[in-house]
Structure formats: structure tokens, C-alpha cells
Amino acid sequence: MTTAETFTPPAPHPRPGPRDVRGPLWTGPFTLYFTARAVSLLGDAMMPVAAALAVGALYGVSGAGLVLGTWTGTFVVLVLFGGVLTDRLGARRTMVAADLVRVLTQGVLAAAFFAGRPPFWLLVAMAAVAGAAVAMFLPGVNGMVPLVAADPQRANATLKVADALAQLLGPALAGLLIALTGAGAVYAIDSGTFLLSALCLALLRPATRTAPTASTARTGGPLRHELLQGWREFRARTWMWAVILVWMVFGVLLFGPLVPLGSALVADRLGPNAYGLAVSCLGVGTVLGGLVALRLRPARPLAAGAAAMVLYTVLPLSVALDAGLPLLLAGHVLGGAALAFWSVMWATSVQTHTPPAVLNRVSAYELAGSVSGISLGQLLAGPAAALASPAHLLLLSAAACLAGCAALLTTPAVRTLPRTGPTG
């Protein structure tokens, strides 16, 4: 990857060290942003259940899988372009536009379900459009946080708690609505959540970014140039690409196969209700991890997050070793707390160690790597289960978790990355 000029890694941002930047969190901009994210996260949490129950009831498991796969595939293909577009137009504009597109897609599906049996082509087409909209939306999520909160870590932890609560309430609400009123109501409510999110984001007036440095300010050129520039910025940060490499392995060996293999094992041994309880406990753990991240401010956030992720090993182990229900639930609480704490440390590190002018493009590369690994892991789970028992595969998942955490902790760029103040 070459350009007409010689690339030099960007000068590091000033790092004030582990100082506190605590001020009032619930300012007007953050309140609007939190509301936008909370309601859209609730809508997002409802959708997998709607697809599994409503689409699956009409077109079978393969049909539901194709709809969900179309959504994920479109997202992975387009998210890098979403990062470029977000840096060109600004995060708030692209997020509002993406929300409005999803108001349309979910509204069309709501009308189709209310009218009767939606044609399969319509379900796939709307999944593709919605996946493209998410690819335009998510790269801006990281970039918005430093603009609406003086303390990104507190903001990220608060948003993580909201995410966990949405994951707890969304699936139950979707199942209840489908049972009582049908799938149309779920899609209509989802459309409404995106409309409210778009309204909040449109009203939001984020802080003005500081002027970017010369090495990061070149935007608005050819698309290929901007994609390469984002890649160079991503590649120049060893701590960042090292984490994403580990996370891609986690996606294939840990996160991707965990749900299909774990749900089958738990349901077979303890019944479907036990798996539902386990998922709820995962959400409880996520809330706890977010609350801990609100209070604990380690000087080396990625090292602390990687150490916490060691506890996630307990989750696949509790499933693989046929643990009783109490140990299974405890494993999911620990796993949820560990992953939530890591997520807050990671998001805050990306936001505070990346120049604002390229943050959205860098976030797009991060998302593409993480999601592609999970998608591959989900695709390989079925064929792998035909070659080895799910329990043995989940033991491999636990080993991969430990090995990945060890790799993170032994990588100097990851282990020594300091906590820093906001970049702008």
C-alpha cells in the first residue's frame, strides 16, 4: 500500500497521564446521546428474537439464518466505507441518516407482517438495506462519545450498562409481543426506536473537535486514499491491531461457536429454561461489569481489561464440564462482567488514543475485524460439531480464551498502554 508521499506514523497525542477528568456526566448533549443509544439498543436486542420466531415460523431455520446472515454480511462488506463516509460528513449526520433508513426498513416489514405473510425476497432485501445502514451508523458511535462527554470512560461504562439492560429486556419483550400481537408490533416498535434515536441525534449539538494534525487532516480525497489512510492509522498502532488479531481468533474459536454450541448443550442437559436463565445472568454480569468500570480507573486500561477477560474462561468451561445450574449461572455472571469491563477499557482507549479526524475510519477497521471473526465462527460451528463433541469444542474455546489473554498481557504495546485524557 503506497501513496505519492512517504508515510510517517502520527505523532502521539499529549498524554496527561492517569488524571481524573470527572465532571458532570449528564449534560444536555450526553443525555440526548444516551437516550438515542438506549432506545436503539433496545430495538436491536428485539430483532434476533423476531427473526428467529417470526421469520423461522414462516420460512424455517434456514430462512431465518439467511435473513440474519444477509444483515451481517452486508454490514461486514460496507463498514469500511461507512467509516470513510462518517469522517467526511460527520458522525452525527451519518448516524441520523442511518437511523432514518432503519425507520423505513422496519416500518416496511411491520406493514408487511400486519398485512399477512411477507414475501421472502422482501425480508432479505430489507435485511440487506438495514445491514448497510448499520455499517454507516456504528463507525460514528466511538467518535461521538468524546464529543458529548468530558470523561469517556464514565460515558462508555454508562452506555454499557444501558446495553446490558437492553439485552435483558429486549428479547423478553419481543417474545411477549409476538405471542400477544404478532411480529408486526415488534417491527413497528423497532421502527419507532430508530425514529426517536434520529430525533435525539438531530437535536444534539456536540462539542467542536480540536483542529487535527497535518498527518491526520487529509479527508475528502479519493475513496481509495481515505481507506488506505484509515488502514495506515490502524496499522501504525501496534496495540490496536494486536488486540483485533486476538479478537478475530476469539470470534472464530470463542464468541462465534459459543451460542449455537452452548445453547444446544444446556438445553439438552438442563432444559430450555436453564439456557434462558443463563442468558439473563450474562446480562446481569454485564451490568455489574459496567458498574465496576464506572468506579475503577486503572492506569493501564488494556492490561486491566485483559486480566479481567481471564474470568470469561469460566463461561465456556461451565458449559463444557456439565456444571450444575448454580455454577452455570455463576459462570455466565462472571463472563458477562469480564466482557463488559474489557469493552469499556477498549472503547475508552480507542477514543482517547486516536486522532479525532480518523477515529471513525479506524473504528470501522476494528469493527470489520471483530465481526468477521464472529461470523466465521458461527458458520463453522455446525461443521465442527459433526467432527467433535460440542463439549470438547467448548473446552477448546476456553483454552483459546486463556491463550488470547496471555497474548494480550505479553504484548508490550497492549500491556503498557496508559490511560490518557480525552483527545479532543
C-alpha positions in Angstrom: 0.0 0.0 0.0 1.8 3.1 -1.3 1.0 6.7 -1.8 2.8 9.5 -3.5 4.2 10.7 -0.2 6.2 8.9 2.4 4.1 7.9 5.4 5.3 8.6 8.8 3.5 7.4 11.9 1.4 10.1 13.5 3.0 11.9 16.5 1.5 10.7 19.7 -1.2 12.8 21.3 -0.4 14.6 24.5 -0.9 12.1 27.4 -1.7 13.8 30.6 -1.4 10.5 32.5 -4.0 9.0 34.7 -5.6 12.2 35.8 -9.3 12.4 36.6 -11.4 14.4 34.2 -14.6 13.9 36.1 -17.2 16.5 35.6 -20.9 16.3 35.3 -21.8 13.4 33.0 -25.5 14.1 32.4 -25.1 17.2 30.3 -27.6 18.0 27.6 -25.5 16.5 24.8 -24.8 13.3 26.7 -28.4 12.9 27.8 -29.6 13.2 24.2 -26.9 10.7 23.0 -27.6 8.3 25.8 -31.3 8.3 25.0 -30.6 7.8 21.3 -28.4 4.8 22.0 -30.5 3.3 24.8 -33.7 3.2 22.7 -32.0 1.9 19.5 -30.1 -0.8 21.6 -33.5 -2.0 22.9 -34.8 -2.2 19.3 -31.6 -4.0 18.2 -32.0 -6.5 21.1 -35.5 -7.4 19.9 -34.6 -8.2 16.4 -32.8 -11.6 16.7 -35.8 -13.0 18.5 -38.2 -11.5 15.9 -36.2 -13.1 13.1 -35.9 -16.5 14.9 -39.5 -16.7 15.8 -41.4 -14.8 13.1 -39.2 -15.5 10.1 -38.4 -19.0 11.3 -42.1 -19.8 11.7 -42.7 -18.9 8.0 -39.5 -20.0 6.3 -37.8 -22.3 8.7 -34.4 -22.2 10.3 -32.6 -21.8 7.1 -34.7 -18.9 6.1 -34.1 -17.1 9.4 -30.4 -17.9 9.1 -30.3 -16.4 5.6 -32.0 -13.2 6.7 -29.7 -12.8 9.7 -26.7 -13.7 7.5 -27.6 -11.2 4.9 -27.7 -8.5 7.6 -24.3 -9.5 8.9 -22.7 -9.9 5.5 -23.8 -6.6 4.2 -22.5 -4.9 7.4 -19.1 -6.5 7.1 -18.7 -5.6 3.4 -19.7 -2.0 3.8 -18.5 -0.9 7.3 -15.1 0.3 6.0 -16.9 2.6 3.5 -19.1 3.7 6.4 -16.0 4.8 8.3 -14.9 7.0 5.4 -18.4 8.5 4.9 -18.6 9.2 8.6 -15.3 11.1 8.6 -16.3 13.0 5.5 -19.8 14.1 6.7 -19.5 13.9 10.5 -20.7 11.2 12.8 -24.0 12.8 13.8 -25.2 13.3 10.2 -24.4 9.8 9.1 -26.0 8.3 12.3 -29.2 10.3 11.8 -29.4 9.2 8.1 -28.8 5.6 9.1 -31.5 5.7 11.7 -34.0 7.2 9.2 -33.1 4.4 6.8 -33.9 1.8 9.5 -37.2 3.6 10.3 -38.1 2.8 6.7 -36.9 -0.8 6.6 -38.5 -1.8 9.9 -41.7 0.1 9.0 -42.0 -1.7 5.7 -41.5 -5.0 7.5 -44.1 -4.1 10.1 -46.6 -3.2 7.5 -45.8 -6.5 5.6 -46.4 -8.6 8.7 -49.6 -6.8 9.6 -50.8 -7.4 6.1 -50.1 -11.2 6.2 -47.2 -13.3 5.0 -44.3 -11.2 3.9 -42.5 -12.5 0.7 -39.1 -13.9 1.5 -37.4 -11.6 -1.0 -38.7 -8.6 0.9 -37.3 -9.9 4.2 -33.9 -10.5 2.6 -33.9 -7.1 0.8 -34.8 -5.2 4.0 -32.1 -7.1 5.9 -29.5 -6.0 3.4 -30.6 -2.4 3.5 -30.7 -2.4 7.3 -27.2 -4.0 7.4 -25.9 -1.3 5.1 -27.5 1.3 7.4 -25.8 -0.2 10.5 -22.5 -0.1 8.6 -23.0 3.6 8.2 -24.1 4.1 11.9 -21.6 2.1 14.0 -18.3 3.7 12.9 -19.6 7.0 14.4 -20.5 5.6 17.8 -16.9 5.7 19.1 -16.3 9.1 17.6 -19.4 10.7 19.2 -18.6 9.7 22.8 -15.6 12.2 23.3 -17.7 14.9 21.8 -20.6 14.5 24.3 -18.8 13.6 27.5 -15.7 15.1 29.2 -15.0 11.7 30.7 -15.2 9.0 28.0 -14.7 6.1 30.5 -17.7 7.0 32.6 -19.7 7.6 29.4 -18.7 4.2 28.0 -19.5 2.4 31.2 -22.9 4.0 31.5 -23.7 3.1 27.9 -22.5 -0.5 28.5 -25.0 -0.7 31.4 -27.8 0.5 29.1 -26.7 -2.1 26.5 -26.9 -4.8 29.1 -30.3 -3.8 30.3 -31.5 -3.7 26.6 -30.1 -7.3 26.1 -32.1 -8.3 29.2 -35.4 -6.7 28.3 -35.4 -6.7 24.5 -35.6 -10.5 23.9 -38.3 -11.0 26.6 -40.3 -8.0 25.2 -40.0 -9.3 21.6 -41.2 -12.8 22.6 -44.1 -11.4 24.6 -45.2 -9.1 21.8 -45.0 -11.9 19.2 -47.1 -14.2 21.4 -49.7 -11.5 22.1 -49.9 -9.4 18.9 -47.6 -10.9 16.2 -44.4 -9.9 14.6 -45.8 -6.7 13.1 -45.8 -5.0 16.5 -42.2 -5.9 17.2 -41.0 -4.3 13.9 -43.3 -1.3 14.4 -41.8 -0.7 17.8 -38.3 -1.2 16.4 -39.0 1.4 13.7 -40.2 3.8 16.5 -37.0 3.4 18.5 -34.9 4.4 15.4 -37.2 7.4 14.9 -36.6 8.5 18.5 -32.9 7.9 18.1 -32.8 10.0 15.0 -34.7 12.8 16.7 -32.3 12.9 19.7 -29.2 12.8 17.5 -30.6 15.6 15.3 -31.2 17.8 18.3 -27.7 17.1 19.7 -25.0 19.7 19.4 -21.7 18.0 20.2 -18.6 19.8 21.2 -16.3 21.1 18.4 -13.3 19.0 17.8 -9.8 20.4 18.1 -8.0 21.0 14.8 -6.5 17.8 13.6 -2.8 17.5 13.0 -1.3 17.7 9.5 -0.8 13.9 9.4 -4.5 13.2 10.0 -6.4 16.0 8.5 -6.4 14.9 4.9 -10.0 14.0 4.2 -12.3 14.5 1.2 -9.9 12.9 -1.3 -10.4 9.8 -3.4 -12.2 7.0 -1.6 -9.3 4.6 -2.0 -6.9 7.2 -0.5 -9.1 7.6 2.6 -9.5 3.8 3.0 -5.7 3.5 2.8 -5.2 6.4 5.2 -7.5 4.7 7.7 -5.6 1.4 7.3 -2.3 3.1 7.9 -3.6 4.8 11.0 -4.9 1.4 12.2 -1.7 -0.4 11.4 0.5 2.3 13.0 -0.9 1.4 16.4 0.5 -1.9 17.4 -1.7 -2.2 20.5 -4.8 -1.8 18.3 -4.1 -4.3 15.5 -2.7 -6.8 18.1 -6.0 -6.7 20.0 -8.0 -7.1 16.8 -5.9 -10.1 15.7 -6.6 -11.7 19.1 -10.3 -10.8 18.8 -10.6 -12.3 15.4 -9.3 -15.6 16.9 -11.8 -15.2 19.7 -14.5 -14.7 17.2 -13.7 -17.9 15.4 -13.0 -20.1 18.4 -14.9 -18.5 21.3 -17.6 -16.0 20.6 -18.9 -17.4 17.3 -19.5 -21.0 18.3 -20.4 -20.3 22.0 -24.1 -19.5 21.4 -25.0 -22.4 19.0 -23.0 -25.0 20.8 -23.7 -23.7 24.3 -27.4 -23.3 23.8 -27.7 -26.9 22.5 -25.7 -28.4 25.4 -27.5 -26.5 28.1 -31.0 -27.1 26.7 -30.2 -30.8 26.2 -28.9 -31.3 29.8 -30.9 -28.8 31.9 -33.8 -27.8 29.6 -34.5 -24.6 27.6 -35.5 -22.6 30.7 -32.0 -23.1 32.1 -30.5 -21.6 29.0 -32.8 -18.6 29.3 -31.7 -18.1 32.9 -28.1 -18.4 31.8 -28.6 -15.6 29.2 -30.3 -13.5 31.8 -27.3 -14.0 34.2 -25.0 -13.0 31.4 -26.9 -9.7 31.2 -26.7 -9.3 35.0 -22.9 -9.8 34.8 -22.7 -7.2 32.0 -24.5 -4.7 34.2 -22.1 -5.4 37.1 -19.1 -5.1 34.8 -20.3 -1.8 33.6 -20.8 -0.5 37.1 -17.3 -1.6 38.1 -15.9 0.2 35.1 -17.7 3.3 36.3 -15.6 3.2 39.5 -12.3 1.6 38.7 -9.9 3.6 36.7 -6.7 1.6 36.1 -3.5 3.3 34.9 -3.1 0.6 32.2 -6.7 0.0 31.0 -6.0 -2.7 28.4 -3.8 -4.7 30.8 -6.6 -4.5 33.4 -9.2 -5.4 30.7 -7.2 -8.4 29.5 -6.7 -9.6 33.1 -10.4 -9.4 33.6 -11.1 -11.3 30.4 -9.3 -14.3 32.0 -12.6 -14.7 34.1 -14.5 -15.1 30.8 -12.9 -18.6 30.6 -15.3 -19.7 33.3 -18.2 -19.3 31.0 -17.4 -21.9 28.3 -15.9 -24.2 31.0 -19.1 -24.2 33.0 -21.0 -25.4 29.9 -18.4 -27.8 28.6 -17.9 -29.5 32.0 -21.6 -30.2 32.6 -21.7 -27.9 35.7 -24.9 -27.8 37.7 -27.3 -24.9 37.3 -25.8 -22.7 40.1 -22.3 -23.0 38.7 -23.6 -22.5 35.2 -25.3 -19.2 36.2 -22.3 -18.0 38.2 -20.1 -18.7 35.1 -22.4 -16.5 33.0 -22.4 -13.7 35.5 -18.5 -13.7 35.7 -18.3 -13.9 31.9 -20.7 -11.0 31.4 -18.9 -8.9 33.9 -15.4 -9.6 32.4 -16.5 -8.8 28.9 -18.3 -5.6 29.9 -15.3 -4.4 31.8 -13.0 -5.1 28.8 -15.4 -3.4 26.4 -15.3 -0.2 28.4 -11.5 -0.2 28.7 -11.1 -0.9 25.0 -13.6 1.7 23.8 -12.1 4.3 26.0 -8.6 3.5 24.8 -9.6 3.7 21.2 -11.4 7.0 21.7 -8.6 8.7 23.7 -5.5 7.4 21.7 -6.8 8.0 18.2 -6.8 11.4 16.5 -10.4 12.6 16.0 -10.0 13.2 12.3 -9.5 9.5 11.6 -11.3 7.9 14.6 -14.4 6.8 12.6 -12.3 5.1 9.9 -10.1 3.4 12.5 -13.2 2.2 14.3 -14.5 0.8 11.0 -11.4 -1.4 10.7 -11.8 -2.5 14.2 -15.5 -3.5 13.7 -14.8 -5.3 10.4 -12.1 -7.5 12.0 -14.2 -8.3 15.1 -17.5 -9.0 13.4 -15.9 -11.1 10.6 -14.3 -13.4 13.1 -17.6 -14.0 14.9 -19.4 -14.6 11.6 -16.9 -17.2 10.6 -17.1 -18.9 14.0 -20.9 -19.1 13.7 -20.6 -20.6 10.2 -18.0 -23.2 11.3 -19.8 -24.2 14.5 -22.1 -26.7 12.7 -19.5 -28.5 10.6 -17.2 -28.6 13.6 -19.9 -30.2 15.8 -20.0 -33.0 13.2 -16.4 -33.8 13.8 -16.1 -33.3 17.6 -18.5 -33.2 20.5 -19.8 -29.7 21.5 -18.3 -30.2 24.9 -14.8 -30.7 23.5 -15.2 -27.8 21.2 -16.1 -25.5 24.1 -13.0 -26.8 26.0 -11.1 -25.5 23.0 -12.9 -22.2 23.3 -11.8 -21.9 27.0 -8.2 -22.7 26.0 -8.4 -20.1 23.3 -9.7 -17.5 25.8 -6.7 -18.2 28.1 -4.2 -18.2 25.3 -5.6 -14.9 23.9 -5.5 -13.2 27.3 -1.9 -14.4 27.7 -1.0 -13.0 24.3 -2.5 -9.6 25.2 -0.7 -9.4 28.5 2.6 -10.4 27.0 2.4 -7.8 24.1 4.2 -4.7 25.4 2.2 -2.2 23.4 -1.0 -3.6 24.9 0.2 -4.2 28.4 1.8 -0.7 28.8 -0.8 1.5 27.0 -1.6 4.2 29.6 -4.9 5.8 30.5 -5.0 9.2 29.0 -7.3 12.2 28.9 -9.7 12.8 26.0 -8.1 13.7 22.7 -10.3 16.5 21.8 
